Amino acid sequence: MADYKAPLREMNFLLHEVFEADKLWARLPALAETADRETADAILEEMGKLAANTLDPINRSGDEEGCSWNDGVVTTPKGFPEAYATFCEGGWGALVGNPEFGGMGMPKMLGAQVEEMLNASNISFALYPVLTNGACLAIDAHGSQELKEKYLPNMYAGTWSGAMDLTEPHAGTDLGIIRTKAEPQEDGSYSITGSKIFITGGDQDLSENVIHLVLAKLPDAPKGPKGISLFLVPKILVNEDGSLGERNAVNCGSIEHKMGIKASSTCAMNFDGAKGWLVGELNKGLAAMFTMMNYERLGVGIQGLGASERSYQNAIEYARDRVQSRSPSGAKQPEKAADPIIVHPDVRRMLLTQKAYIGGARALSTYVAKWLDLAKYSEGEEKQQAEAMVALLTPVAKAFFTDRGLDCTVIGQQVFGGHGYIREWGQEQLVRDVRITQIYEGTNGIQALDLIGRKTVANGGALFELFAADVQQFIDANAGNADLAEFIQPLTVELQRLKDATAAVIEATKTDPNAPGAASVDYLDLFGYVAYAYMWAKVASVANGKDEDFYRSQIKTARFYFARLLPKSQALAASVVAGSGTLMDLEEELF
């Protein structure tokens, strides 16, 4: 198994050359004094070292040992508490936090790159601080000043961690039917009673306290999603002076035994009249929770990217070392019994597919993070456009990154042949670990429904037109560049294909309520392939004409993407416009 090496050259290329992040940061007052190229490069370099030297070495052992539960106490694998302490000492939990409460105030464009390294080196470990970051975001956006001052500094420091408590045994995606109750108390707090399942980091031995953000309903709340409120419920109550007090009525009833991410504690949490405090407004808990969900869903997508990168690094090293058979065009290493398998066309197909998907995902994650930064730090029309772009692109990033993430880890496993099925090589763990990313934070089917339903059909394609206009602006700006014609011309065709598919579903929905659901998954995939084409065209526009090996690699990978992967869009578009008839016509008893 290869040692993990952070892809810093690729990250710096995207940040500084493709998206010119330092120019963006310089014009946003909140970022101008904190973020610059020198600082960004130093942060990425240091995280690369932490990921390679501290987190990657405990990834496989963490999977082998897993978390354990004994009489309500959760224990993480050997090495995890020490690694967590090192992570916190470096101030990493504060990276994108609000400076008013001890955060560093760095942009999401930088945070996304840091998250990739965390996930590539150790997804299980990454889940603990990433969930805390999400909880901090919700508290900072919707909590009272008192809650912010009381909880955020220790959460940014990692002394306390965060957890998101949404799902119940009977209620997964349909949160409107949750049963957890919140009863108001005379002191302004609430008594929280109920059970939650699948709670990542619900309990562990890494931090002194766990701050739960719990969705619950008041006894007189409206039915459905409009009656959900959000509450902050600490595992250990916090005294007025900030010290830890009594244990709250919160306990971990068990942990799940899972296919992957075994070093991440996935808990069943019980709240038995636990003391909690309202975050945001009553009955508007989902709105508060969705503040963090856009960040978390991009974060889950980046988990897919990270696993892909790790699998690719393993696969490329193996392909260069493993000798089997001769090259079809003649021996490349005649002094050996056979040639390395990287000479074979099919192995190159697998490796280039990984490389192209990874490059597209890394570029698109940076692109989405840019819009998140603009949504957070800009004003006026630019802010409104950014919020709309984030709403549109978030389900694409979450689902397409993770679907292709599973593809990439399976491909990486396949490069190893039989050895890929053996645990010691690490490839099978990546397949198991990445599989959950297609399921949690809203299954990918739900993401597809969100994209085609709420984000497209519901507004007549208005959000989609913002994205299409951005792509068209890039096409127009490069239309006269003959060197880029091999990318611009097919991108123009693909954009029109996506426009036509979008219009077809909007029109079909007028007479067929099943049309959006029937088209949803294929539509999201079509959107994803076109978005990656846009990203690779942008990359090619910067790399074009430069002689260095790095730039030549970018151009040649872009060509592979356009020639071998982008044509999938034609089949997807045909499926999108096929309608719901063949899905809905088969009687239930005939399945």
N, C-alpha and C positions, 0 to 999 in steps of 0.2 A: 504494500500500500504506500503510495507516494506521501511525502510530507506536504502538508498544506502550505501554499505560498500565496499570499494575498496578491490579486491582480492589480497592483497599484498603477501600473502604466495605463491599463485600460480605463481605470477610474479617473485618473488625472486627465486623460485624453477627453473623456466625456464632459467632465466638469469644466475644464478650462478652454478646450478647443471647440468642442461641438456646441455646448450650451453657454459658454462664456459666463459662468456663474459669478465670477468675481465682479464683472460689470453690473450684473443684476443686483448683487449684494450692495454694491457701492451706491446705488440709487435708492435703496430702501433704508430709510433712517434707522429702523430698529436693528438692521443688520450691518450697517456701514461701519460701526465702531467695533464690532465683534468678529465679523467674518471677512477674511481676505485669503488670497491664494497661499501665502506662506503658512498661515495658521491651518488652513485646510490640509495642505500637504503634510504638515507635521502630525496632525491628528490621524490622518489615514495611515501614515507610516507606523505610528505607535500602536494603533489598533491592529495593524497587520502583524506586529510582533506579538501582541497579547494573544491574538487568535492562533498564531502558529506555535507559540512556545508554551502557552498555558491551557488553552481550551481544546485544541486539536488532540493533544496527547491523552486527554481523559474522555474522549468521545466514545471510543470502542469499549473501554472498561466501564464507562457509565451505562452503556447499553447492556453489557453482560451482567452487571450487578443490579441495575435498576433501582428504583425507590422502594422503600419498605414502609409498612404501617404496622404499628404495634400499640394497641390500647389507646388509639387516638393520636399517637405521635408519628409523624412522618420523618423519615431519615433519607437524605439524598445519598448517592453513591460516594465512594471514597474519592477525595480530591475536589469535590464540588464546593464544600464550604471554604476551602483554602482559595480556590479559583475565584469564588464570589468575593471574598475579602480583597483579593488582588484587583478585581474589577472595580470594586467600590473605592479602593485607595486611589485609583487612577481618575476618579471623578466621572467615570463614563456614564453613570446613571443620570447625571445632570446635563449631558451634552446639549440637548435641545430644550431644556427646561427654562422656565421664566426666571430671568436674572433677579427679579424682585424677591424671590424666595430661595435663592441659592443656585439657580440654574445657570448654564453657560450661554443660553440664548442663541445657539448655533442653528443654521437653517436645516430644513428637512432634506435638501439636496445632499448635504454632507451626511446627515443622519442615515439616509438610505444606504449610502456606501458602507458606513460603519455596520449597519444591520446585516448587509450581505456577508461581511467577513465573520460576524458572530455566527450567522446561520450556516455558513459554509464549513466552519470549523467545528460547530457543536450546536445543532438545533435545540436539543433538550436544554442546554444551559441558557441559550439565548432567550428562551421563552420566559424565564423568570424576570430579567430586567425589561424586556420589551413589553410585557403585560403591565409592569409597574409604570413604564412611560405612558402607556395608554390611560391608566387610571389617573395619573398626574394631569394629563391633558384635560380629562373630563372635569376634574376638580378645579383646575385653573380657569376653565372656560365657564363653569356653571356654579361652582361652590361659593359660599359666602366668604368674605374677607377673613372671618374668624377661622373657618375651615382651612383656607389656604395657608394662613400663618401657622396653624397648629400642625398640619400634616405634610405640606409639600417639602419643607426643608429636609426632613428626615427621609422622605421618600426619594427625593433627588439624590441624597447621600447614600441610599441603599440600605440604611439602617433599618428602615421599614420598607416592605414590599407592597405591591398592589395586586388585586385579583378582581376579575370581572365575573359576577354571579348572575347569569341570565337563565340558563337552561334548567328545566325541571323534568322529572321522569316522564311526565305526560305531555310536556310542551317543549318542543325543540324550536323549529322555525316560527311556529305560531305563538308568539309571546303574549298575545292578547288573552290567552286562556291560563296564564300562570295563576297559582293559588297562594303564593307567599303573601302574608298579610303584614300590614304596617298600621299600628294603632297609636294615635297621638297621645303623648304624655304631658302632664302639667308643666314640666320643666322645658318644654319645647322639643324634646327628643321624641323618638318613636320606638315602639316595641315591635321588633321584627320576628316573625315566626313562619317557618317553612323549610323546605328542603330544596337544594340545588344539586345538579349533577354535572359532570364533565368540567369541573372548575380547575383550570390550569393554575398551578401554584397556589391553590387554596390553602395549603399548609406545607411547611418545609422547615428545615433546620438551618436555613441560610441567613434569615433576617430576624430581628428581635420582635417584630410585629408584622401582621398582615392586615392591610387595609382593604376591606371588601367593598366593592360597589355593587349593591344589590337592587335588582328590580323587584318591586312589590306593589301591592294595591291596598289602598285604604278601604275600610268596610263599606263606605258609601261612594266609592269611585265608580265612574261610568264603566260600562262593560267594554271589553275589547281593548285594543292598543291605546285608546284615548284615556284609559284609566290607570295607566302604569306610571309609577313614580320611581325616582332613583334615590337610594340612601347609602350613606357612608357608614359602614359597620366595622369597627376595628376588632381584631382578635383579642387584643388587650386594651382595655380602656386607658385613655390618656388623661392624666391629672391636669389641673389648671396651670401648673408650672411647667408642663411639657414632659414630665417624667411618666413612666409607665405605672399604671395602677393595678386594679383587679382584672382578672380574666373575664371577658365578656361571655355571654351565653352562646358562643359559637364553637362548634367542634367539627372535626373531620371524622365522618363515620366510616370511611374506607377509601382506598385508592383503587383505580381501575388497573387491570392487567391487560396491556395493550399490545398491538401489533408492532408499534414502533415508539419513538420518543420516550423510551422507558425510563430515562433519567429525569424526565419532567413529571412532577407529581400531578396526576389528574384526579381530583378529589370529589367525593360526595360530601357536601357541607350541610350541616343542620343548624338552624337558627331557632333557638327555643326562648323566645322573648328577649332576644338580644337588643342591646341599646344601639340605636342608629340615629343619624341626622340627615335631614333632607338635603339633597344636592339639586339646585335649580328650583323649578316650580312644581307644585303638586300636579299630578296627572300629565306631566310633560317629560317623563323619564326617558322615553325613547329618543326624543330630540336631544337630550343631554348625552345619552349613550352614543348616539350616532356622531356626535362631535369627535369621539375617539375612534369610531368604527372606520371612518375613511382612512385614518392613519393605520389602524390595526389591519385593515384588509389589504392595504398596500404592503404592510409588514408581512402578512402571510404570503402574499405573492413573492416577496423577496426571499422567504424561506424556500420556495420552489427554485428560485434563481440560485440561492446559495448551495442547495443540494446538487443542482445541475453542475455548477462550477467544480464542486468537490469531486463529483463522479468523473467529470472530464479530465481533471488533473490526474486522477488515478489511471484513467483509460489511456491517455496519451503517453504516460510513462510506460505502461505495460506494452502498448503497441510498438514502442520503440525498442523494447528489450526482448520481447517474445519472438523467437524465430520459428517459422512454420512455412514450409513450401517455398517455391521460388516465385519471383515477380513474373507476371505474364509477359513482360517485355524483356526478360532476360535477367540473369543473376545480378543483384545489386551488391551483395557481399559474397563473392565467390570463394573467399577463404573460409567461410563458415558452411555448415551443413545445410543451412536454409537462410532465407532472408527474414528480416523483422516483418511482422504482419502489417505494419503501416504501409507497406508497398502495395497491398492488395486493394483493388477498387472498392470492394464492399466495406472493408474496414475504414477506408477514407470517407466513404459515404456516412458511416456512423459517426465518426469523429467530427466531420464537417457539419453534420446535422446538429450535434451538440453545440459546437462552436457558434453556429449561426443563431440558434435559439437563445443561447446565453448572451451573445452580443446584443440581440434585439431586445431581450428582457432588461439587460442592464441599462441600455439607452432609454427604454420606455419608462423604467422605474425612475430614472433621473428626470425625465420629462414630466411625469406625474408629480414628482416631488417639487419640481419648479412651480407647478400650478398650486400645490399646497402652500408653498411659501408665499406666493402672490396672494392667495386667498387670505392668508393670515396677516401679512404685513403691508399690503398695498391698500389703496382707497378708491372710492368712486367706481367708475365703469370697469376699470381694470380688475378690481376686487370682485365685482359681480361676474365678470367673464371667467375669472379664475375659479370661483365657487361652482359655476356651471360646468366647467371642464373637469373639475375634480369629481363632481357628481356623476358625470358621464363615464369617465375613465376608470374610476375605482373598481367597478365590477369586472371590467376587462382585465385590469392588472391582477386582481386577485385570482380570477379563474383561469385566464390564459397562461399566466406564469406558472401556476401550479399544475395544470394539465400538461403543459410542455415539460414541466419539472419531472413529473413521473415518466414521461417519454424519455427524457434525457438520462435519468438514472437507470432505467431499464436498458437503454442503448449502451450506457457505460458498462453495465453488468454483462451485456451480450459480447462486448469487445473481449472480455476475459474468457469467454466460452465457459467450460465447466468450472474453472476457477472462480468465475463471478458468482457462482452459487454457494461457494464456500465462505464461511464467516470471516476467516482470517484476512481476506483481501479487502473487506470493508464495503464492497459494492452492494451486497444484499442489504446491509443496514440502511444505506441511503434510500433504497427502494422502499423499505418499510417505514422509515422516518418521514419521507416526503408524502406518503399516501394520505396522511391525515390532513394535509394542507388543502386537499380538494374537498374536505368535509367541514372542518370547523370555520368559525367566523362567517357562517352562511355557506351552505353547500354550493358547489359550482353551478348546479342547476338553478338554485335560487338567485345566484349572481346573474345568470343569463336572463331569467325572468325579470329581474330588476332592470337590466340594461334595455331590453326590448319593450318592457311594459312601462314602468314609471319614468324611465329616462329617455324614451324615444316615442312610443305611441302616444303616451299621455299628453305630451306637449307638441304633437304634430311634427316631431323631428327637429324642434328648435335647438335643443342641445347638440344634437348631431351636426347641425349646420355650422356650429361654432368650430367643431373639430375639422369638418370638411373645408371650411374657409381657411383654417390654419395650414392644412396640407396644400390647398390650392395656392396660397400665397408663396409657399416654398417652391412649388412647381413653376409658377410664373417667374419667380426670381432667378430660376436656373434654366429656363426654357431655351435660352440662346447659347448654352454651354454644350458644345458638341461632345466634349469629353464625358459629360454626364448623361448623355442621351440614352445610354443603355439602362439607366435607372429611372430617369424622369419619364420617358415614354411609357414604360409598363406601369409605373406608379400612377400616371394619369388614367390609364385604362382601369386599374384596380380601384381607384377612388370612384370612378363612375359606376363600376360594378357594385360597390358598397352602397352608393347613393340609390341605385336602381332597386337593390334588395330592400333597403330601408323604406323606400316609397311603396314597394309592393306589399310589405307587411302592414304598413299604416293603412293602405287602401283595403286590404283583405279583412282587417279587423272591423271595418264598418259593417260587414255582413256576417262575419264568423268570429265569435268570441274566443274560439280555440286557436285562432291563427297565431297570436303572439307566443303562446306556449309551445305550439308545434314547431315554430321557427327558432325558438330562443337559443338553444345550445349551438346550433349551426350558425346562427347569426353572430353570436359572440365570437365564435372561432373565426368566422369571416372577418369580423372587425379586427380581431387580433392579428391575423396574417397581414391585413392591409396596414395596420399600425406599425408592425415590425418592418414592413417595406418602407414606410415613411422614415423610420428610424435609420435603417440601413442606407437609405438614400442620403439622409443628412450626414451620416458618418462618411459616406463616399465623397460627398461634396467637400469635406475638410481634408480627407486623406488623398484626394486626387492630385496627381502630379508630384507627390513627394516620394523620394527614393528609399527612405529608410525601410528596413524589413517590417517594422511594426505597421507602417502605413500600407505597404504592399499586401500584408496579411489582411488588413481591414478591407481593402478593395476586392481581393480575391474571395473573401468570405461573403461579401455583399453579392458578388456575382453568383456564387453558389446558392445563396438564399433566393435570389430572383429566378434562377434557372430551375432549381430542384424542389424548393419548398413552397414558394408563392403560388405555383400552379394549383395547389390544393384549393385555392379560393374558387376556382371554377365549379368544382363539385359541390362545395359548400353553398355557393349562391344558388345552384340548382335545387338543392335540398330546402333552402330557405323559402323559395317561391313555390314549392310543391304543394303547400297547403296542408290542412289537418285531416283531410279525408281518409287517407290510408292509416292514420293513427287512431282515429275515432270510430271507424266503421266496423271493426272487429268486436263482436259481442263479448261481454265480459266472460261468459261461461265457456267461450271458445279459446281462451288463452291457455 
